[in-house]
Amino acid sequence: MPAAIVALFVAMFALSTTAQAQERYDLMVAGVWVTSDNCDDLTVVDGVEGVAQYDPETKTLTLENATIRNSAEENGYASGVAFTNTMDGLTVNLVGNNTIISENSMGMFNFREKQLILTGGGSLKVSGAETATNDLFSCGILNRGSMVVKGCTVEATGGISGINHGNWEFDSCTVRVKGGGSANDEYAGSMGWLHSQPTFKNCILTAPAEGVWRDFTGDDGIYYALFGSDGKVFTDWITIAPITEVENYGFYVAGVQVTSENCNSLTDIPGVEGTVKYDHSSKTLTLENATIRNSAEENGYASGVAFTNTLDGLTVNLVGNNTFISEKSMGMFNFREKQLTLTGGGSLKVSGAETAANELFSCGILNRGSMVVKGCTVEATGGISGINHGNWEFDGCTVRVKGGGSANDEYAGSMGWLHSQPTFKDCGLISPKEGVWKDFTGDDGNYYSLFGSDGKVFADWITIAPIPEVENYGFSVAGVQVTSENFNSLTDIPGVEGTVKYDHDSKTLTLENATIRNTAEEDGNASGTALFSTLDGFVVNLVGSSTIISDKGMGLCNADSAHLTLMGSGTLKVNGSAAADGLHSCGIQNNGYLTVKDCVVEVAAGVNGICKGVWTFDNCIVRVKGGGSQSSEYAGSISSLWDKPTFNGCSIIAPEGTYLKDFMLDGGKEPCYSLFGSDGKVVTSKVVISTEVSGINTVPVGVSAGEQGIYNMHGMRMNGNFDQLPAGIYIVDGKKVVKK
């Protein structure tokens, strides 16, 4: 058909344009051009009767009780068309009752990219040929441009097509259209091959009630036709009528259209119970302890759906407990490109058919547009699909969804064929915990379904629930992050025993005869560390005897330049991995500032005892051992410290003859320090830091007995007066002196 029309258009342009004295106005009636000579009275043209006048100043053709008839044969160049327009902006003013008849061709033809307006208080009946040499010409109105029917009455009929092609706007008018269709063209009928869905202003399509606009692809683009309930282009009378007292509100309950006439009495509809009220000014439907049930058969056009929405911006306000039930179709259907919001403090249970003639209808909620579920509780179930298609936003709500899936559709299930991954605000997917959103390609684009751990679309209960605000407290025990949600039950964490309590106000973790053990593999992100902290100002208070053990990682790690203090009256034993080598085979790794105060700490690991960071030992007892590493000459009991430790009221008392040696790590800008022994190697035996004065008469290596000056226990000469030095043990003029 499109190819035939193109040929016709070319032929139209080729019509004789022989120069004549009169001006031609790009308009033909009964096969004759309207000109400056005949425009005042077109009844001079054979086949024109009544009053027919054209005003070129306003581009207006007035028909008053007029008839335009063309009985000529159609030669393929519009010779048999009763009314042909090639003028942009033509207005046809209808007065009284008017008729346009073509016996062998189209009744009316509007040219490509031309706008034609039918208006006035009168009527126009357009009849195309019942049969013609070409199916294209057996048409009431062929519109290749844009036509507006405003405030008048029009009837268009043709043997094959009623109205065909073009863009149409119907404004406050009454229109009847009929075309018988064609065995040669599945899209020809009463209204077919339109370039877009018609626009309706102050009028609606009243018949057929089940009519559906469907798009299809022609040779040169997308077209639209009105289909009937049999799935074929409609070929009976189509009626468009003005909206007067009754306004169609765009949604259906229990299969009945909600209108301005019935919106205040929706419980009169069979299948509707409880309180169901609609306020059109706010586009809000309120359900209060309501039930909407549809037990009708499904005809393929939502006849069996409990709730159908075609209104953009509809809000359903839920009060109390509400239910949608469809026995033989979808529980709920939201139309293409429409937004629907479910909200309120109540709940809604949506049940679609367990089985249906078409699996698509065995669905809880089919959403072709966008749906928002906000602050309410919704449950949706269907035999095949729970929720299907569309875009979804879940906002502070509780939702449960289940669909059983299908052997015929690997992507159908509880949540399948969605147009995008759902958006979650103040809520999240609680179960399945292992659920994964996967995308796949359908016939017309990408879709998403929720898959389970078995690699198939999930077909059991999905739960979405509000997520309380959980504060991350900045440290983990036994590999589990401590938060505002679990800090009062830390002994529930596998690997944690004894008394383990955290007070966030003081940032204090109390260990009382406690054990923290982590047996997990180390992934490089402290997964295997027993106690890991990024919390600045963190305090570990020791009561009794406690133990921190990591089987495959660091015992304790202080990260991100944070300050950590170990203190209290108790003792702490920290064991890192005993592996012979490896960065994570460390008792305590300090990447910030660590103070050991007034307590007893024992540290051991396969490679490093304590390493990195800045250390302060304050009136404490520390025993530390690291076995060293063949790959690093600086790894050992005390290694790679960022600065020399500060000792207050305590010092290194064993082994004797140790000293801190500085070195540069690869890429480092500041020296690091490891504890070396008298043999010139990193100490890998037990190092003891204590408040006790051991070997008081023993002078450190490198300091001669009786040598004048002040030295620390590492043999470093100290500047200044003795009174100005911090507490500790010093060699003053060759003798050990304890300063408190």
C-alpha positions in Angstrom: 0.0 0.0 0.0 2.7 2.6 0.9 4.5 2.0 -2.4 1.2 2.5 -4.3 0.6 5.8 -2.5 4.0 7.1 -3.4 3.3 6.4 -7.1 0.0 8.3 -6.8 1.8 11.3 -5.2 4.3 11.4 -8.0 1.5 11.3 -10.5 -0.3 14.1 -8.7 2.7 16.4 -9.0 2.8 15.5 -12.7 -0.7 16.7 -13.4 -1.0 19.4 -16.0 0.3 22.8 -14.8 -0.2 24.6 -18.1 -0.2 28.3 -17.6 -3.7 29.8 -17.6 -5.1 33.2 -16.9 -6.8 32.0 -13.7 -5.0 31.2 -10.5 -5.2 27.6 -9.3 -5.7 27.0 -5.6 -4.3 23.5 -5.1 -7.8 22.1 -4.4 -9.9 19.8 -6.6 -13.6 19.1 -6.3 -15.2 16.3 -8.4 -11.9 16.0 -10.3 -11.7 19.7 -11.3 -9.2 22.3 -9.9 -10.6 25.2 -7.9 -9.4 28.4 -9.5 -9.9 32.1 -9.2 -12.6 31.8 -12.0 -14.8 29.2 -10.3 -14.1 29.6 -6.5 -17.1 31.8 -5.8 -19.6 29.2 -7.0 -18.2 25.7 -7.4 -21.6 24.3 -8.5 -20.4 25.2 -12.0 -18.4 22.0 -11.7 -20.3 18.9 -12.8 -21.1 16.8 -9.7 -21.2 19.7 -7.3 -24.6 20.8 -5.8 -25.8 23.1 -3.0 -23.5 25.9 -1.8 -19.8 25.4 -2.3 -17.6 28.4 -2.1 -13.8 28.9 -1.6 -12.3 32.1 0.0 -8.5 32.2 -0.9 -7.8 35.0 1.6 -8.7 32.7 4.6 -8.1 29.4 2.8 -11.7 28.4 3.7 -14.0 26.2 1.7 -17.6 26.5 2.9 -20.0 23.7 2.2 -23.7 24.3 3.0 -26.0 21.4 2.3 -23.6 20.5 -0.5 -22.9 17.4 -2.4 -19.6 16.7 -4.3 -19.8 13.6 -6.4 -17.3 12.1 -8.8 -18.4 9.2 -11.1 -15.3 9.1 -13.2 -13.2 6.1 -13.5 -10.0 6.1 -11.5 -6.9 6.2 -13.8 -4.4 6.1 -11.0 -4.0 9.9 -11.0 -6.9 10.8 -8.6 -9.2 11.3 -11.5 -12.0 9.5 -9.7 -11.5 11.2 -6.2 -14.4 13.4 -5.1 -12.3 15.8 -3.0 -8.5 16.3 -3.3 -6.4 18.7 -1.2 -2.8 19.7 -1.9 -3.0 22.9 0.0 -1.5 23.4 3.5 -3.8 25.0 6.0 -7.1 24.4 4.2 -10.3 24.8 6.4 -13.6 23.1 5.4 -16.5 24.9 7.1 -19.5 22.6 7.3 -23.0 24.1 7.4 -26.0 21.8 7.3 -25.7 18.3 5.9 -23.0 17.7 3.3 -21.9 14.7 1.3 -18.8 13.7 -0.6 -19.1 10.6 -2.8 -16.7 8.8 -5.1 -18.1 5.9 -7.0 -14.8 4.5 -8.3 -12.1 5.9 -5.9 -11.4 7.5 -2.6 -14.0 9.9 -1.2 -11.4 12.4 0.1 -7.6 12.7 -0.3 -5.3 15.0 1.7 -1.8 15.4 0.3 1.5 14.6 2.1 2.5 17.1 4.8 -0.6 19.2 4.3 -3.0 20.1 7.2 -6.7 20.0 6.6 -9.3 21.1 9.1 -13.0 19.9 9.1 -15.0 22.2 11.3 -18.3 24.1 11.8 -21.6 23.1 13.2 -22.7 20.9 10.3 -22.0 17.4 9.2 -20.1 15.6 6.4 -20.7 12.2 5.0 -17.7 10.8 3.0 -18.2 7.7 0.9 -15.4 6.0 -1.0 -15.8 3.2 -3.6 -17.1 -0.1 -2.3 -14.8 -1.8 -4.8 -12.0 -0.4 -7.0 -9.4 -1.6 -9.4 -6.8 -1.0 -6.6 -7.6 -1.7 -2.9 -6.0 1.7 -2.0 -8.8 3.6 -3.8 -11.6 1.7 -2.0 -11.3 4.2 0.9 -13.4 6.9 2.6 -10.6 9.3 3.5 -7.0 8.9 2.6 -4.9 11.3 4.7 -1.2 11.6 4.0 -0.8 14.7 6.0 -2.6 15.9 9.2 -6.3 16.3 9.6 -8.3 17.9 12.4 -12.0 17.2 13.0 -13.3 19.9 15.3 -16.8 20.6 16.6 -18.6 18.9 13.7 -20.0 15.5 12.7 -18.2 13.3 10.1 -19.0 9.9 8.7 -16.4 8.1 6.5 -16.9 4.7 4.8 -15.1 2.7 2.1 -15.2 -0.9 0.9 -11.8 -1.6 2.4 -10.7 1.4 4.5 -12.7 3.9 6.4 -9.9 6.4 7.1 -6.4 5.5 6.2 -2.9 6.9 6.9 -1.8 10.3 8.3 -2.0 12.0 11.7 -5.5 12.7 13.2 -6.9 15.0 15.9 -10.4 14.7 17.0 -11.7 17.7 19.0 -15.2 17.8 20.5 -16.6 16.0 17.5 -18.8 13.1 16.6 -17.2 10.6 14.1 -18.4 7.3 12.6 -16.0 5.3 10.5 -16.2 1.9 8.8 -14.0 0.0 6.4 -14.6 -3.7 5.4 -10.9 -4.7 5.4 -9.0 -6.7 2.8 -7.8 -10.3 2.4 -4.7 -8.8 0.8 -3.8 -6.4 3.7 -4.1 -7.5 7.4 -3.8 -3.8 8.6 -6.6 -2.3 6.4 -10.0 -1.8 8.0 -12.1 0.9 9.6 -9.0 2.8 10.9 -5.7 1.5 9.7 -2.2 2.5 8.5 -2.3 5.7 10.6 1.1 7.4 11.2 0.4 7.8 14.9 -2.3 7.1 17.5 -5.1 9.7 17.1 -5.3 12.6 19.6 -8.6 13.1 21.4 -9.7 16.4 22.9 -13.0 16.6 24.7 -14.1 13.4 23.0 -13.4 9.7 23.3 -13.5 6.4 21.5 -16.8 4.9 22.6 -17.0 1.9 20.3 -15.6 -0.6 20.1 -15.3 -0.8 23.9 -12.5 -3.3 23.6 -10.6 -1.5 20.9 -6.8 -1.4 21.2 -4.3 0.6 19.2 -1.4 -1.5 18.0 1.7 -0.5 16.2 3.3 -2.4 13.3 6.1 -1.8 10.9 5.5 -0.9 7.2 8.0 -0.4 4.4 8.8 3.2 5.5 8.2 3.3 9.3 5.8 2.5 12.1 2.0 2.6 11.6 -1.0 2.1 13.9 -4.3 0.4 13.4 -7.4 -0.1 15.7 -7.7 -3.8 16.6 -10.8 -5.6 17.9 -11.2 -8.3 20.5 -10.4 -11.0 17.9 -6.9 -9.7 17.5 -7.6 -8.4 14.0 -8.0 -4.9 12.6 -11.5 -3.7 13.4 -13.8 -3.7 10.4 -17.1 -2.5 11.9 -18.4 0.9 12.9 -16.0 2.9 15.0 -17.6 5.7 17.0 -16.0 8.8 18.5 -18.3 11.0 20.6 -17.9 14.2 22.7 -17.3 14.0 26.4 -20.2 15.8 27.9 -21.5 14.8 31.4 -19.4 11.6 31.6 -15.6 11.8 31.8 -13.4 8.7 31.4 -11.0 8.7 34.3 -8.5 6.2 32.8 -8.6 3.2 35.1 -10.8 0.1 35.7 -11.9 -1.7 38.9 -13.2 -5.3 38.6 -13.4 -4.7 34.8 -15.5 -1.6 34.9 -14.4 1.8 33.7 -14.2 4.5 36.4 -15.9 7.7 35.2 -17.2 11.0 36.5 -20.5 9.3 36.7 -19.6 6.3 38.9 -16.6 7.4 40.9 -18.6 8.2 44.0 -20.3 4.8 44.0 -17.6 2.3 43.1 -18.8 -0.2 45.7 -21.9 -0.7 43.5 -19.7 -2.4 41.0 -19.9 -6.2 41.4 -16.8 -7.5 43.0 -16.0 -4.3 44.9 -16.3 -4.2 48.7 -15.2 -1.9 51.5 -14.3 1.8 51.0 -13.2 2.8 47.5 -13.2 6.5 46.8 -11.6 8.5 43.9 -10.7 12.2 43.9 -9.9 13.2 40.3 -8.5 16.6 41.2 -5.6 14.9 42.9 -5.8 11.7 40.8 -6.0 9.7 44.1 -7.8 6.4 44.6 -8.3 5.7 48.3 -8.8 2.0 49.4 -9.8 1.4 53.0 -10.1 -2.3 54.0 -11.3 -2.8 50.4 -11.5 -5.9 48.1 -11.6 -5.7 44.3 -12.3 -9.1 42.7 -12.7 -9.9 39.0 -13.9 -13.4 38.2 -14.5 -12.7 34.5 -12.9 -14.6 31.6 -9.8 -12.9 30.1 -10.4 -11.9 26.5 -6.9 -10.6 25.9 -7.8 -7.0 26.6 -7.7 -7.0 30.4 -11.4 -8.0 30.8 -10.4 -10.3 33.7 -8.0 -8.0 35.5 -9.0 -6.8 39.0 -7.4 -3.4 38.6 -6.3 -1.8 35.3 -4.6 1.6 35.1 -4.2 3.8 32.0 -4.0 7.1 33.9 -0.6 8.7 34.1 0.1 10.0 37.7 -2.5 7.9 39.5 -1.9 7.4 43.3 -3.5 4.6 45.2 -3.7 5.5 48.9 -3.8 2.4 51.1 -5.6 2.5 54.5 -6.0 -0.7 56.5 -5.8 -4.1 54.7 -6.8 -4.3 51.0 -7.0 -7.0 48.4 -7.0 -7.3 44.6 -8.0 -10.7 43.3 -8.2 -11.9 39.7 -9.3 -15.5 39.2 -8.4 -15.8 35.5 -6.0 -13.0 34.7 -3.5 -10.6 36.2 -4.3 -9.1 39.6 -3.1 -5.6 38.6 -2.1 -4.0 35.2 -0.4 -0.7 34.7 -0.4 0.6 31.2 2.6 1.4 29.0 4.3 4.7 29.9 2.0 5.4 32.8 3.2 6.1 36.4 1.3 4.6 39.3 2.2 5.1 43.0 1.1 2.8 45.8 1.4 4.6 49.1 -0.2 5.2 52.5 0.2 3.4 55.9 -1.9 0.4 54.9 -1.3 -2.8 53.0 -2.3 -4.4 49.6 -2.4 -8.0 48.7 -2.5 -8.7 44.9 -3.3 -12.2 43.7 -3.2 -13.1 40.0 -4.4 -16.3 38.4 -2.6 -19.5 39.3 -3.2 -20.7 35.7 -4.4 -18.8 32.6 -4.9 -19.5 29.0 -1.9 -17.2 28.3 1.0 -17.4 30.8 1.4 -13.6 30.6 -1.9 -13.3 32.5 -0.9 -15.7 35.3 0.8 -12.7 37.1 0.4 -10.7 40.3 1.3 -7.3 38.8 2.1 -6.6 35.2 3.7 -3.1 34.9 4.2 -1.7 31.5 5.1 1.7 32.8 6.6 2.9 36.1 5.5 2.0 39.5 6.5 3.4 42.9 5.8 1.6 46.2 6.2 4.0 49.0 5.8 3.6 52.8 3.3 0.8 52.5 3.1 -3.0 52.6 2.5 -4.9 49.3 2.3 -8.6 48.5 2.0 -9.8 44.9 1.6 -13.4 43.7 0.8 -15.2 40.5 1.1 -18.7 39.2 3.9 -17.8 36.8 5.0 -14.2 37.7 4.9 -12.2 40.9 5.7 -8.8 39.3 6.5 -8.5 35.6 7.9 -5.9 33.3 8.3 -2.1 33.8 10.4 0.2 36.0 10.1 -0.1 39.8 11.0 2.1 42.7 10.7 0.8 46.3 10.8 3.6 48.9 10.7 2.8 52.6 8.3 -0.1 52.0 7.8 -3.8 52.8 7.1 -6.0 49.8 6.7 -9.8 49.4 6.6 -11.2 45.9 6.3 -14.8 44.5 5.8 -16.3 41.1 6.2 -20.0 40.3 8.1 -19.6 37.0 7.5 -21.4 33.7 8.9 -24.2 31.8 8.3 -22.2 28.7 10.0 -19.0 29.8 13.4 -19.2 31.6 13.1 -15.5 32.7 9.7 -15.6 34.3 9.5 -16.0 38.1 9.0 -13.9 41.2 10.5 -10.8 39.6 11.2 -11.1 35.9 11.3 -9.2 32.6 11.8 -5.8 34.4 12.8 -2.9 32.1 15.6 -1.9 34.6 17.0 -3.0 37.9 14.7 -1.7 40.7 15.6 1.4 42.7 15.7 1.1 46.4 15.3 4.0 48.8 15.5 3.4 52.6 14.8 -0.3 52.0 16.6 -3.2 50.4 16.4 -6.8 49.1 16.4 -8.9 52.3 15.9 -12.3 50.7 17.1 -14.1 48.9 20.5 -13.0 50.3 22.2 -14.6 47.3 19.9 -13.0 44.7 21.6 -11.5 41.7 20.1 -9.2 39.0 21.0 -10.4 35.6 20.2 -8.7 32.3 19.2 -10.4 29.1 18.0 -9.5 25.6 14.3 -9.7 24.6 12.7 -9.0 21.2 12.6 -5.3 21.9 15.5 -4.5 24.3 17.2 -5.5 27.5 15.4 -6.8 30.5 16.3 -7.9 34.1 15.3 -10.8 36.3 16.3 -11.8 39.8 18.3 -15.0 39.7 18.9 -17.4 42.7 22.0 -19.3 43.7 21.1 -22.1 41.3 21.6 -19.9 38.3 17.9 -19.8 37.5 15.3 -17.1 37.9 14.2 -17.0 41.6 10.7 -18.6 42.0 10.2 -18.4 45.7 9.3 -15.5 48.1 11.3 -12.3 47.6 11.3 -9.9 50.5 12.0 -6.2 50.4 12.0 -4.4 53.8 13.1 -1.1 55.3 16.7 -1.0 56.3 17.3 0.8 59.6 20.1 3.3 59.7 23.2 1.3 60.8 26.2 3.2 62.0 29.6 1.7 61.3 31.7 2.0 64.4 35.0 1.7 62.6 36.4 -1.6 63.8 35.8 -5.3 63.3 36.2 -8.4 65.6 36.8 -11.8 64.2 36.2 -10.4 60.7 32.8 -8.9 61.5 32.2 -5.1 61.4 31.0 -3.7 64.7 27.9 -1.5 64.2 25.1 0.2 66.0 23.1 -2.9 65.3 25.4 -5.6 66.7 27.6 -3.9 69.3 25.5 -5.2 72.2 25.8 -8.8 71.1 29.4 -9.2 70.1 29.7 -12.6 71.7 27.2 -13.8 69.1 30.0 -13.4 66.5 31.6 -16.8 65.7 35.1 -16.8 67.3 34.2 -14.4 70.1 34.0 -15.7 73.7 34.0 -14.2 77.2 32.9 -10.6 78.0 33.3 -8.3 75.0 31.5 -4.9 75.4 31.7 -1.7 73.5 30.7 1.8 74.7 30.6 4.1 71.6 30.4 7.3 73.7 33.9 6.7 75.0 35.1 4.6 72.1 36.1 1.9 74.5 36.1 -1.9 73.9 36.3 -3.8 77.1 37.7 -7.3 77.0 37.2 -9.3 80.2 38.6 -12.8 80.1 37.7 -12.7 76.4 38.9 -14.5 73.3 38.7 -13.1 69.8 39.7 -15.6 67.1 39.6 -15.3 63.3 40.2 -18.5 61.3 39.3 -16.9 57.9 41.7 -16.7 54.9 43.3 -13.3 54.5 42.2 -11.6 51.3 44.4 -8.5 51.6 41.6 -6.4 53.2 42.0 -7.6 56.8 39.5 -10.4 56.3 41.7 -12.7 58.4 42.6 -10.1 61.1 41.2 -10.8 64.6 40.9 -7.2 65.7 41.0 -4.5 63.0 40.5 -0.8 63.7 40.2 2.4 61.7 38.6 4.3 64.6 40.6 7.3 65.8 40.8 7.4 69.6 39.9 3.8 70.0 40.6 2.3 73.5 40.9 -1.4 74.4 40.3 -1.8 78.1 41.8 -5.0 79.5 40.2 -6.8 82.5 41.5 -10.3 83.5 43.3 -12.4 80.9 42.2 -12.0 77.2 43.5 -13.4 73.9 43.4 -12.2 70.3 44.3 -14.9 67.8 44.5 -14.9 64.0 45.2 -18.2 62.3 46.0 -16.8 58.9 46.4 -13.1 59.3 47.4 -10.3 61.7 46.4 -10.6 65.3 45.6 -6.8 65.7 45.8 -4.0 63.1 45.5 -0.3 63.7 44.9 1.4 60.4 44.6 4.8 58.7 46.8 6.9 61.0 44.4 6.3 63.9 45.2 6.5 67.6 44.7 3.2 69.5 45.4 2.6 73.2 45.7 -0.7 75.0 45.2 -0.2 78.7 43.7 -1.5 81.9 44.6 -3.8 84.8 44.5 -7.0 82.8 46.7 -8.8 80.3 46.4 -9.4 76.5 48.0 -12.1 74.5 48.0 -11.3 70.7 49.0 -14.1 68.3 49.3 -13.4 64.6 49.7 -16.0 61.9 52.6 -18.4 62.5 53.4 -18.6 58.8 57.1 -18.6 58.0 56.8 -15.6 55.7 54.3 -13.1 54.5 53.2 -9.5 55.1 50.2 -10.6 57.2 52.2 -12.9 59.5 52.3 -10.2 62.2 51.2 -9.9 65.8 50.3 -6.2 65.8 50.6 -4.0 62.7 50.3 -0.3 63.6 49.6 2.0 60.7 49.0 4.9 63.0 49.7 5.7 66.7 49.6 3.0 69.3 50.0 3.4 73.1 50.4 0.5 75.6 49.6 1.8 79.1 49.5 0.3 82.6 48.9 -3.3 81.3 50.6 -6.5 80.3 50.7 -7.4 76.6 52.3 -10.4 74.9 52.7 -10.5 71.2 53.9 -13.3 68.8 53.8 -14.1 65.1 55.7 -16.0 62.5 57.4 -13.0 60.8 56.8 -9.7 62.7 56.0 -9.3 66.3 55.1 -5.6 66.3 55.7 -3.5 63.2 55.1 -0.1 61.6 53.7 3.1 63.1 54.5 5.3 66.1 54.6 3.6 69.5 54.4 4.7 73.1 55.1 2.3 76.0 53.8 3.8 79.2 54.5 2.0 82.5 53.7 -1.3 80.9 55.1 -4.8 80.4 55.3 -6.0 76.9 56.8 -9.3 75.6 57.1 -9.5 71.8 58.5 -12.1 69.4 58.6 -12.3 65.6 60.5 -15.0 63.8 61.8 -12.8 61.0 61.9 -13.5 57.2 64.5 -14.6 54.7 63.1 -12.1 52.3 63.5 -9.1 54.6 66.6 -8.3 56.8 64.5 -5.9 58.9 61.6 -8.2 59.8 61.6 -9.5 63.4 60.3 -8.9 66.9 60.2 -5.1 66.6 60.4 -4.0 63.0 59.9 -1.1 60.5 58.7 1.4 63.1 58.1 4.9 61.7 59.9 6.5 64.7 61.8 5.5 67.8 59.4 4.4 70.5 58.7 6.5 73.5 59.2 4.8 76.9 57.6 6.2 80.0 58.5 4.4 83.2 59.6 1.3 81.3 62.3 0.2 78.9 63.7 -2.7 77.0 65.3 -5.0 79.5 65.9 -8.0 77.4 67.8 -9.1 75.4 70.8 -7.1 76.5 72.8 -5.1 74.0 69.9 -4.2 71.7 69.6 -1.0 69.7 67.3 0.6 67.2 68.8 0.8 63.7 67.4 3.1 61.0 67.0 2.2 57.4 65.1 3.3 54.3 62.4 1.2 52.8 62.0 1.2 49.0 60.3 4.4 48.0 60.4 5.7 51.5 61.1 9.4 52.4 61.7 8.9 56.1 63.8 6.3 57.9 62.3 3.3 59.6 63.6 1.5 62.7 64.0 -2.2 63.6 65.5 -3.6 66.8 68.9 -5.1 66.2 70.9 -7.2 68.6 74.6 -7.3 69.5 75.2 -9.7 66.6 74.2 -6.9 64.2 71.0 -8.7 63.1 67.3 -8.0 63.7 66.2 -9.5 67.0 63.9 -12.5 66.4 63.9 -13.7 70.0 61.6 -12.5 72.7 62.0 -8.8 73.5 60.9 -7.7 77.0 59.8 -4.2 77.8 59.3 -3.8 81.6 59.0 -1.3 84.4 61.7 -3.4 86.3 65.3 -2.3 86.4 67.4 -5.3 85.4 71.2 -5.3 85.3 71.4 -1.9 86.9 75.1 -2.0 86.9 75.3 -3.1 83.3 76.3 -0.4 80.8 74.8 -0.6 77.3 76.9 -1.7 74.4 78.8 1.3 73.0 79.0 3.2 76.3 82.2 2.8 78.4 82.0 2.5 82.2 82.7 5.9 83.7 82.0 7.7 80.4 80.7 11.2 81.1 77.4 12.4 79.7 73.8 11.1 79.6 72.8 8.1 77.4 69.6 6.2 76.9 69.4 2.4 77.1 70.1 2.2 73.4 73.4 3.9 73.7 72.3 7.2 72.3 73.8 10.4 73.9 71.0 12.7 75.2 71.3 16.4 75.0 70.1 18.8 77.7 69.8 18.5 81.5 68.7 15.3 83.2 65.8 17.2 84.8 64.4 18.0 81.4 64.4 14.4 80.1 61.2 12.2 80.2 60.8 9.3 82.6 62.9 6.3 81.9 66.2 4.6 82.5 69.4 6.4 81.6 73.2 6.0 81.9 74.5 9.1 83.7 78.3 9.4 83.9 78.5 5.6 83.4 75.9 4.6 85.9 72.2 3.5 85.4 69.7 6.0 86.8 65.9 5.6 86.9 63.9 8.8 86.4 60.3 8.6 87.4 
